[in-house]
């Protein structure tokens, strides 16, 4: 039997009939036929079934940025909605931030307003992710159907995008899903409008879709969506123009052929008349011939007139087509502009906030090209786990896997379906891939000069339109190959294939969250070969397969491939667990005294596992537990705040009101990690470098310290030498002994008690602790010793500790020199903090800072300097003023807050703070919250200017006496955006109303808004 499709013929004995696929030329009208709902239902329900534990609220997605950013920020957002407000300002991170303007929580996005107002945060976050996965798949399915791709081809396209590298890998970035999910809907709604399906409704929905995608929470992906939409509309416009030209050329050719044929018939008639008249009478021949010529001239004249009329009609038709194309283009971009205007309430505050960030004016070239897609990563399109475990070997930004069969189908579409629409999607995919290469090509760095474009990093995000274009080509490739198959009434092979697919699908579902990730990765060493071989077999032998078997096999292979791919991510980036296990109330909160609004700062020396993040109040998990922090994790942070926190000095830490410094813990398996677990950069460190200071007369030294992993040290063992140097350079050495001067910090732990070989000296401080394995709760200690000098040295100018054991096992907390009864602490003298260890567990070590400034205070010690000079002074050991202001008067005095002066915070809310003050003389009230142009101040009810203090804080100049100062957050950009959004909504309403009224006046005609 021939391998090629045959012409239709009666059924043979083997019940097989081969004939080409008949494709309807009727355009898609926007409605799903009843038999097509099954395909959509499959695409919609698959994410809910695969992530069933998240669907039913038994667990929460928590990995990566979900834990660090989205969960805690959504907690703040939900709390704000519950309180009946929008999260315009939140003081929990970075000493305060305009959270709505930061944009990534999508504060004005309607689904968020509903989900996070009425559902628990963990459930709302799950549904936010799942619903947008569904929205992406449904939109892709509908758009593919709108482009005349078959139901099965549309299913393959939707699966490739939602369960491939884009959808599966982007669960940790719900704001990306929120925005990207709108791209296929934008294109589908445009297609509906262009096809004439209820044009007013389609155009209005397109406008609203543009507004919603801007509100979704990721401006870069919204920009990518708009760019893809523009390219698509322009390409369609060019295609229509080319088709119109081809149609006009065809009509003119037909008209010329008809005129030539008519002329031939006229000449033939003239010749017959001439022969008949010559035979009848020679005399009349000349007259008859002249008459024939006359008739021929008349006919040619008439034909010429008809030809000119036809040519004129053709020109008018082309002109109308051109006008229609321009109108179509203008209407599409009107929807984009009007949708953007409606989103102004979000876009204006975000733009204003971006101008305060490091991205103002565009990012630098290195940052602009971070996360560029390396060309070698193209190998991951066929073997997605070639680099091993995706966490941490492959960033989610670098994943564009759509499945092996969809990739082969996309290539088949280019080969088999050489149409204009094929070149459109191929060009889109290739162009997006070129942009995704980023810094690996000379093109992308040159784009940094483009406004808006230069505000964003991660060129690899253009892998989204790349994957989108490939998914569309995959659907088209499937249809092209399916047309080569034959129809058979024997469905045995199809049933066998369907049974195998069902079995393996159930198996993957059952093992997705059970089988260890290493087992899945081991399987994926062989799966690319299996899937690739089966994909090639389907493509190369399509003409030998019956249609049902081919369809079942193609869908089944795509499904199994993508589910196996998603199973790896379900064990890595897309892990889920019960909220109570991931985000329990941290035990450390029982130690912290934060009722007065004091802040914490957590060291980011490691990126720990999430339970450690939670316990150490790692940025931004402090916000999930209602704790104010100086730190923050957000891509859009005020430039000056970021500079302040990049290199904070102990003085700056005090001014931030940081009462606790937290250090996430690593398992202390060696001296190096033991030292890192308690290393505090704001404290004295006499081990790494000598401490130098002005000459100090002294007769003894006091040291507060502890040991670690040192139970085997016997009493009297030398653990370090104190090396003192006087002005002449002479060195004095004093030994520090175990059991006399210091001891094991976990001395009271049961296993240490059984093994310790040194005595316990005087305890300096005690604190609650948890350590060992299994974990044991016990008391930890630091120890104090005072060592007298045997020979009184000259004034001391330098001090250093030289450890005699591993340096990481000796922790020094404080040092003081004594001169008789005078005690001189070195930490304040050297501009260091007087921090003390107050808690230590397997997850976190906590130091308390007794010098943290209150949230509000009065000062008269003020200098007016530039920001650079303010930073220089704040990072010096001894600043020459208490406060540095950017404007306003300065006071040449050393007086801070007087004894009788006060600044009492009587009310503190996110967008409003009230402080009662009492001043003896003119001075400044300083509120150590972040400055922002949206803040205003009222002094006794009258407006007063706010000046920046110490670069990032707020200060108000006050006269002597009692005053009530009210700080109010009233961001003008937001309120102006609300007005513009209202105007946009009103304009949309006017367009709808005007079009409806116009239609009512002329019912027989279509709406003006249609193309």
N, C-alpha and C positions, 0 to 999 in steps of 0.2 A: 504493500500500500504506500502511496506517495506520502512524503512528510509534509507537503505543502497543503494549505487549506484548499478545499475543493468547492466547486459551485454547488448550490443547493440541489439535492436529489432525494428521491424517496428513500425511506429507511431500508437498510440492508438487513441481512439475517443476523448480523452481530449487534444489531440495535444501535449502531453508531452512525451519526450524521455529521459531516464536516461542512462548515460554511463560514464565511467571514462574519465577524461581529458587525451588527448593524447599529450604528451610533446615531441617536436622534440629533438633528441639527437645531431643535428648538432650544431657545435659551432658558436657563434656569430662572424660575419666577419667584424664588424666595420661599416656597412652601415645600415641606417634606411630604413625600407620598407616604402612605401608611407603611408600606414595606421597607421604607428607608429608616424609619424610627428605630429599628432594631440595631442598625449600625451605630447610630448616635447613642443609644442606650448603652451599648457595649463600651464605647469610648468614655462615657460619663461615669459608669459604675466601676470600671476597672481600678482607678486610684483608690476609691473608697474600700474596695475589697482587699487590695494589696496592702494598704496601710490600715487594716481593720481595727487594730488596737487604738490607733489615733482617732479613727472615726467614732468609735464607741466611748472615747474618753478614758480608756484604761491606761493610757500613757501619753506623754507629751514629747514632741520633737525638741531636742535640747542642745544639739551639738554646735560647736563653733560660735559663729556670730549670733545664733539664736540665744545662747546662754549669756554671752558677753554684752550684747546690745539689745536685741529685739525683745527678749522676755522682760528684762528690767525696765526698759523704756515703755513697753506696753503696760506694765504694772502702774507706772506713773500716769500714763494716758487713761487707763481704766479708772484709777482713783479720781482723776480730774473730772471725767465724765460723771462718775457717781456723785461728785460734789456739785454738779451742775455747771461746770466751766470747761473751757478748752485749755489745753496745756500750753498757754502762751509762754510761760516762764516756769522753770523748775530749778530749785536751788540745790538739788541732790548731787549734781556732778559739776565739775569745773567751777565751783563756787557760784554756780548759776548759769543757765543757758536758755535761750529762747527755743524750747523744744519744738513748737509748731514750725518755726522758721527753719529748723534743722531738716525738716521735710521727710526724713526716712521713716517716721512712724505713720505717715499718711493721716495726719490728724483730722483732715476734712474729707477724707475718702468715705463716702456713704456706707459701704460695707463695714468699715471699721467703727463708724459711729454706732452701728447697730450691734455688731458682735461684741465689742469691748464694753458696751454699756449694759448688756443684758446677760452675758455669759461669763463664767469664771475665766480668768486670763489664759490659763493653760488650754482650756477647751476652745476659747476664741482664737487662740494662736493656731491650734490644729486646724480648725475649720477655715481660717484665713488661707492657710497653705493648700489644703485639699480642694477648697472651692475654686481657687485660682488655677490649680492643676486641671481641674475639670473644665473651667472656663477656657483655658488655653486649648485643650483637646477638642471641646465642642466647637470653638471658633475655627480651628483648623479644619475640622470635618466639614463644617458648613461652607467655608470658603472654597475648599477643594471641590465640593459638590457644585458650588456656584461657578467654578471654572470648568464644568462638564467632565470632571473626573468621576469615575464610577463610585458606587457606595464602598466597595472593597478597597479601591485605590485611596479613597478619602480616609478610610479606617487606618490603612497603613501609614499614610501621611501623618495623621493625628497621633498614632502610637509612636512613630519615630521621634516626634517632637516632645511629647509629654513623658514618655518612659525612656527616652534616649538621654544623651549627655546633657541636654539643656534642662529638661524638666526634673529628672532624677537628681542631678547635681546641684540644682538651685533651691532645693528645699531649705537649705540653711540661710538663704537670702530671700525671705518672703516678699520684701519690697520689690525685688527684681521680678518675681512671679506676678505680683500685683500689676505691674506695668506691662511686662512682655505679653501677658495673656490677652491684652487688648489689640495687638497687631493684627491677628487674623480677623477680628471683628471689624476693625477699621476698613480693611480691604473688602470684606464681605458686604458691609453696609454700603460701601461705595459701588460695588457691583450691583447690588439691589437697586440703588438709585439710578445707575446708568442704564439698567435693563428696563426701567420704567415701572418697577413694582412700587406702587404707592409712594411716589417720589417725595412728597412732603414729609411723610413719616420716616422714610429711609434717610433723607438728608438731616432731619432733626435728630434722629438717633445717632447719625454719624457725628454731628456736632457735640452731642452729649458724650459720646464715647471719647472724643478728643479731650474734653474737659476731665473726664474720669481718669484717663491715663496720665494726665498731668498731676492729678491728685493722689495717684497710687503710691508714690513714695520714692521713686528713683528717677531723678531728672535726666540722667544720661541715657537710660533705656527709653524714656519718653522721647528724647531727641532722636534716638535711633529709629523708633517707631515712625516719627514724623518724616525722617529722611527716607525710610523705605517706602512709606506711603507716597511721598513726592515722586520718587523714582518710578514707582508703579504707575501713578497717574500720568506722568509725562510719557512713559513708554507706551501706555495705552493710547494716549493722544497721538503720538507719532505713528503707532500702528494703524489707528483709524484713518489718519491722513493718507498713509500709504495705500490702505485698502480703497479709499475714495479715489485716489489717483489711478489705481489699477482698474477700478470700475469705469472711470471716465475714459481711459484709454481703450478698454474693451468695447464700450458703446460707440466710440468714434470709429473703431475698426469695423464693427458690424455695419455702421451706416455707410462707410466707404464701399464695403463689399456689396451692399444692397444697391448703391448708386451704380456701381460698375455693372452689376447684373442687369439692372433695368436699362442701361445704355445699350448693352448687347442685344437685349430683346427688341429695342427700338430700331436698331440697324437691320436686324433680321426682317422685321415687318416692312421696312422701307424697300429692301431688296426684292421681296416677294411682290410688292405692289408695282415696282418698276418693271419686272419681267412680264407681269400680266398686261400692263398697259402697252408695252412694246409689241407684244404679239397681236393685240387688238388693232392698233392703229399707230403708225409711226409718227403721224402728225401730233397725236395727243401725248406721245411719250415725253416730249420735252416739258409740256405743261404739267403732266402727272409727276415727273421727276422733280420739278420745281415745287409742286405742292408737298411732296414728301419731305423735301429739305426744309420747307417752312414748318411742317409739323414737327420734324426732328428738332429744329431750333426752339420751337415752343416747349417741347418736352424737356430739353436740356435746361431751358430757363426755369421751367417749373421745378425740375429736380434740384437746380442750384438754389432756388429759394427754399426748398425743403431742407437742403443740407445746411444752409445758414441758420435756419430756425433750429435744427437739431443741435448744431454747434453752440448756438446761444443758450439752448436749454441745458446742454452739458456744462457750459461755464457757470450758469446760474446754480446748477446742482452742486458743482464743486465749491462755489462760493458759499452756498448754504451749509455744506458739510464743514467748511472751514469755520464759519460762524458758530455752528453747533459745537465743534470741538473747542473753540475758545470759551464758549459759555460753560461747557462741561468742566474745563480746567478751572475757570474762575469760581464756579460753584463749589468744586471740591476744596479749593484752598480757602474759600470763604468759611466753610465748615471748620477747617483747621484753625483759622484766625479767631473765629467766634468762640470755638471751644477753648482756645488758649485764654481769651478774655474772661470767659466764665470761671476759669481756674485762677484768676488773679489774686484772690484772697490767700492762696498758697504761694503763688509764684513771686509776688512782690516782696513779702517778708523773707523768702528764701534768697532772693537776689540781694536784698539789703544785707542779710547776714553773711552771704558769700563775700561781699565787699569788705567785711571785717576780718575775714579769714585769710590764711596764707594763699588761698587760690585767687584772691583779688588780682585782676589784671592778667590772669593765666598762670599756670603752674610752670615750674622750671622743666627743662628738657629731659632731665633724668627721671623725674617723677612722672612726666607726661607719658613716657614709654615703659613704665613698670608694668609687668605682666604682659609683655609682648609674646605672641604665639610663635614659637620657634618652628620653622618648616619641618624639622624632624618629628615634631609632634603629630604630623599627618599620619604617621604609622599607627597612632592610637585610634584612627578611624576604623582600622581593621582588627587591631588587637588592643582593646582599651586598657588592659592592665599589664601592658608590656613593661611598665616601670615598677610593677609590684603593687603593693597596697596603696590605694589612692590617698590615704591619710597616713603619713604626711608627704608622700612622694609626688603627688600630682594635685595641684590646686584645682578647685572646681571651676576657676576661670578658664582653664585650659581644655575643658571637655566639650567635644562637639560630636560625640558618638551618636549615630542615628540607627545603628543596627547594620549588620553586614548585608543582608538581602536588600534593605532599602537603599544602601549605597550602590549596590550592583544595579538595582532597578533605575536609580537616578542616571547612571552611566548609560544604561540601555535606552532611556528616553532620549538622550542626546544623539544616540546612533540611529534609533528607529523612528523617532518622531521629530523630524527636522522641520519644525514650524516656528513661526515668529514667537509664540508663547514659550516654546522650549528655550529659545535663545535668551528670552527675558529672564527666566529663572536661573539659567546657567550663568548669565552675566552678573545677576545679583549675587549669586553664591560666590563666584570668583572675585568680584569686586570687594565683597565683604571679607573674604579670606585675605585678600591683599592688605586691607586695612588692619585686620587682626594681626598680621605679621609685625605691625608696629615698628619698633626700633630696628628690626631685622631687615628693613628696606629703607632706602633713602626718601621714600615718599612721605611716610607718616610723620617723621619729625618736622617736615616742612609745613604740615598742617597746623602747627602750634600758633601760627599767626592768625588763625580764624577765630573770631569772637565766638563765645559759648563753647565751641569745640575745644578750646584750650583750657577749659576749667576742669577737665576730666582726665583721669588716667585709665589704665587697663585697656589697651587696644584690643585685647583678646575678647572683649565683650561684643565685638563685631562677629564673633562666632555665632551669635544668635541669628542674624539674617542669613548667615552662611548655612546653618542647619535648617532654617526655614525654607530657603531655596532648594536645598537637597531633598527635603521632605516632599515639597510639591513635585519635584522631578520624579521622586520615587513613585508617587501616585500615578503620574503620567506614564512612567515606564511600565508599571503593572498593567495599565490598560492597553498599552501597545503590545505587550507580550500576550495578554489574555486574548486579544483579537486574533492571534495566530493559532490558538488552540482549537480543538474540535468539540462538538457537542456529542455526548454519549448518554444513553439512558441507563447504562450500567454504572451504578454508583458504588460498587464494592470497594474499589481503591480509595474513593473519597471517604467512605465510612471508616476504613482502616486508618487513614491519615488523621481523620478527626478524632478517633479514639486515642491514637497515640499522642496527639496534641493535648487532649483533655487530661490524659494520665500525667504527662510531664508538667503540665500547668499546675495541677493539684500538688504534685511533688514539690515544685518550686515554692508554691505558697506555703506548704507545710514546713519546708526547711529554711525559708528565707531568714527567720529570726532564731533558728535553732542551730544550724550548721555554722561552725566557727568560720570567721572570715578567711583564715588560712586555707581551709578546705575549699571554699569557693574560688580562691585565687589559684589553687592547684588545679581545680577543674578548668579554669579559664586558660590554662596552658594548652589545653586540647580543644576547647570549645571554638576558638576562631577557625581552626582547621575544619572542624565538623560543620559549623554554620557556613563557612566559606564554600566548602565542597558542595553542600546541599543547595546553596544559592546559585552556584554556577550550573549545577545540574538542572535546576528549575529553568534558568534563563536559556541555556543552550538547547534544551530538549522541550521547550514549551510547545512547539508545533506538533510534537508527538504525544502530548498529554490531553486528556479530556478536560473540559473547562472547569467542572466542579472540583476535580482532583487538584488542578493547578491552583484554583482559588483557595481551597482549604489549606493546601501546602504552603502557599505564600503567606497567608494570614498566620498560620500556625508557626511557621519558622520565624517570622517577625516577632510574634508574641513571645515565644520561648527565649529567643535571643535577648530581647529587651527586659524580660522579667529576670533572667539570670544576671543581666547587667545591673538591674536595680537591686537585686539581692545583695550584691557586694556593697553597694552604697547604704543599704539598710543596716549593714553591720559596721559601717564607718561613719560617714557624714550624716546619714539619716537615721541614726539610732534614736530609739524612743524608750522612755522609762517613766514610771509613775512620778508625778511632780514631787511628792513627799520624799522620794529617794534622791532626787536631783537638787531640789531647792528647799531643803528643810530650814527651819529657823536655826541660824548659826549659834553654836554654844558660846562663841566668843562674845556675843552680845551681853551675856550675864556679867562680863568683866568691865565692859565699857560704860562710862558715865557720860551720856550724850544728851541729857534732857535739856540743856541750855543751848542746843544747836551746834555744839562743837563738831569739828570735822575730823575725818580720818584721811590718811594717805597710805595706800598700799604699794609696796615695792613691786615692780614689774620685772624683777631680775630673771624670772622664769615664766613660762606660760604653762601653768599647772593643769592637772586634770580638774574637771568641773567641781567635784566635791571640795577640793582644796580651794578653788576659786570662790565658791560659795562661803566657805568658812573664813577665808581671809578677806572677804568683802572686796574682792578683786573688781577693778573697773569693768562694767558698771553694776555689778551685782549688789553693791551697797544700796543702790536705789530700790532694788526689789524688797529690801528690808527696812526702808524708811530711814536710812543713815545718810547724812550729808557728808560729802567727800570733796577733797580738793582735786582729786584725779578725775579722769573721764575718758571714755573710749568712744569717739565719734569722728567720722571723716571730715566733718565741717565744724571746726572749733575756732573761736576768736584768735586771731594771730597773736595778739599781745598776751592773752591768757596762756596760749601754748608756749610762747617764749618764756613767760614767767615760770612755767612748770617744767620746762626742759632742763633747767639747771637751778633748782631752788636751793637757796642757802638756808642755814638754820634760822637766820633772821626772817627770811621770807616765809618759812614754814610757820614761825610764830605769828606773823601778821595774817596768814591765812586762817588762823585759829585752829590749826591741826593739833589736836590733843593726843592722838594716837597714831603711831607709825606701825604698820602691820607688814610682816614678812612671810610670804608663803613658804612652806617647808618642803624640802626634798628629804628623802630617806637618808639620814646621816650615816652613810656606810664608810666614810673615810674622813680624815681631818679637813680636807678641802670643802666638802659639802657641809660638814659640821660648822666650819667658820662662816660659810655663806648663809647658813640658816639663821644666824644672829648678827649678820653684818649690817650695821646701821651707819649710813654715810654721813649722818648729821652729828655723830658722836666723835669723841676723841679716838684716835687710832695711833697709839704710840708704838705699835709693832711695825707697821708698814713704813713709817718715816718718823724721824725725831720731831718732837714738839719744840718749837722755838718761841721765845717770849722775852719781854723786857726783864732785866735783872730782878730777881726776887730773893730777898734774904729769908732763909728758912733753916729749921733745925730738925725737921722730920717730914715724912711723906706718908700720905694716906692713900691706899689703893683699894678699890672695890672691884672684885673679880670673881671668876668661877672657872672650873675645869669641866671637860667633857671626855667621856670614854677613858677615864683615868682612875678607875677604882683600883687598879693594880699598883698605883704609885704608893710607896710607903711614906709614913710620916717623916718629914725632914728631907725628902727628895727635892732637889732644886728644879723648879719649873721654869724660872726666868731670872735674869739679872736686870735690875734697874740701873741704867747708866745715866748719871748726872754729869753735866759739864758746867763749869763756872766761866766767868768772863775771860779768864786766862787760857781756857781750853783744857784745863785739867779734868780728868774723868774720875768719877766716884762710882763704885759698883756696890749694889746692895742686893743680896739674893732674896727671891720669893720662894718660900718653901711650902710644899704640900702638907696639909694638916695643921700648919701654924698660921699661914697667911691666906690660903685659899683651899678649895676642895671641890669635889665632884658636885655639879649643879643638881643632879638627881639623887643626892645623898640619901634621902628618905625613901626612895623606891625600894621595893622588897628585894629585888635581885641584887641591887647595889649594896644594900645592908648586909647581905650574905657574903659579899665578895670584897668589900672595900677594905683597904689596908692602911688608910690614913685617918687621922682623927678629924673631927669637925671643928673648924675655928669659929670665931665670932660671926654670927649671921648679920649681914647688912640689910637684906630684904628677902621676903618670902612671897611666893606667888603660886596660884593654882597651876597645875601642870598635868599633862597626859603624855606618856611616852612608853617605849618598849613594845615588844610583841609577844603575846597579845597585849593590847593597850591597857595600861594601868593608870588610874588617877592617883596623883600624889602631890606633894608640895615641892616646889623648886626653890632654890636659894641662890643668892650671891653673898659673898663673904668679904668682910672688911678687916684690914690690918693697918696699923700705924707703926712705921719703922723709923726709929730715931737714928740720926747720923752720929757715928762714933767720933768722927772728926768734923767739926762744923766747917762746911765748905764756904768759899766766897759766894757772893750772890750768884744764883743759878740762872742760866740763860737757855739751857737745852736739856731735854729729857727724852730717853728712849728705853723701850723694853726689848731685851734680847732673849727670846724663848730658848729654853734648853730641851723642850719637848716639841712636838709638831705645833707650829704656830696656830693652826686652826683649832687646837684643843684648848687654847687659853682665851677667855673672853674678859676684856677689861671694860668695866662700866663707868668708872669715875676715878679721877685723880685729883688730889688736893695737896698743897704744900702748907705746912704749919710753920709759923714763926711765933713761938711762945703760945699765947692764947688766940692768935689771929689765924684764921683758916682761909686760905686763898684757893678757890676752885679754878682749875685751869680751863674748863670748858667755856665759861662766859668770857674769860680773858682772851681766848683764841677764837671767839665767834662760833663756838660749837654748842650743841644742845646738851642739856642736863637730863637726858632721857634715862628712864629706868625700866627694866624688864618686868612686866606685870602679869604676863600670861604666856605659857608655851605649851603647844600640843603637837600632835603628829601632823597637823595641817597649817598652823600659824604660830608665829611669835609676835607678841605685842609689846611695844615700848610706849610708855606714857611720857608726854612732854609737859612739864609743869609750867612752862613759860608761854603757852599758847595764849594769844590775845583774845579778849572777848569779842563777840560779834560786832558790838558798837562801842566806841570810846571817843573821848574828847582829847584833843591835843592842841598845844600852842607852839610845838617845836616843828616848824614847817618850812620847807624850802621849795621854791619853784624852779624846776629844772626840766630838761628834755627827757624823753623816755630812755634814751641811751645812757645818760648820766644817772638817771634813777636806778637803772639796772646795775650800773657799775657800783654805785654806793650800796645797794641792797645786797650785793654779793661780796662786799668787803667785810672783814671781821668786825669793824667798828664804824657803822654808817654815821655821817655827821649830822643827821636829823632823824626825827622819828617818822616823819611823813614827807613824801615828795609829791607835789601837786603839779598838774600840767598847766593850770591857769589860776588866777586869783592872787590875793596878797600872800606874802610869806612873813614869817615871824622869826626874828633873830633872838631866840631864847631857847634855853634847854629844858623848859617846863613842858611836861606832858600833860596828863590829866591831874588837876589839882586835887587836894585831899577832900575838899567840899564839893567838887564837881562830880557829875554823874551823867551817864547815858544808859537809860533803862529801856530795853525792848519790851513794850507792853502788848504788842500784837505783831504776830509774824505769820503771814500767809504768802504763798508763792508769788502773787502779783501785788502784794501790799504789805508794807512793814511800817509800824508806828513806833517811834522812839521818843521818850520824854527825856529832856536834857536840862541840866543846870550848869551854867558857866559863870566863873568869876570875872572873866574878861573875854574879849573877842577871841574866837578860835574856831576850829573845825570839828564838826561831828563826822567821824569816819565810820562807814558801814562796810565791813569786809566781805561784801558780796560783789560779784562781778558787775562792772559797768556795762551799760548798753544804751544806745541812743533812744531807746523806747522808754527809759525811766525818767520820771519827773518827780520833783520834790515840792511839798507844800510846808512852809514854816508858819505855824499858827494860822493855817488856812490860806496863806498867800504864796503864789509860785516863787520858787527860788532856784537858782542855777545849781546843777550838780557838776562838780569837777572830778576829773580822774585823780585818784590818790594812789601812789605807788604803782602807777601805770594801769592797774586793772580794777581798783576799788572805787567806791563812790564816797564823795565828801561834800559837805554843805557848810558854807561859812555862816557862823552864827554870832550874834552880838551877846554881850553879857546878859545873864538873867535866865529865866525858865522859858523853855520853848517846847512845843510839840512838833516834831518833824514827821511828816508822812511821805513815804516813798510809794509811788504808784507806777505800775507798768502799763503804759498806754502807747503801744507801738503804732506810729502813724502809718507805716508801710502796710500793716495788717488792715487797719481801718480803711485806708485808701483802696487796698485790694478788695475789701468787701464791697465798697461802692462800685468799683469797676466790674466785679462779678455780678452785682445787681444789674448794672447796665447791660452786660452781656446776656443775662437771662431775659431782661426786658426786650432786647433786640431780637432774640430768638422768638419770643412771644409775638413781637410785632410782625416778623416774617411769616410765622405760622398764621396769624390772624389775617394779614393782608392777602396771603395766598388763598386761604379758605374763602374770603370774601370775593376775591377775583374769580374763583371757580364758581361760586354761587351765581355771579352775574352772567357768566358764559358757560353754562353747564356742558354744552357739547364739546368744549375744548379741554385739553389736558392742562394740568397745573403749570404755571410759569416756571416752577422750580425744576421741572424735568428737562432732560437734555433733548 
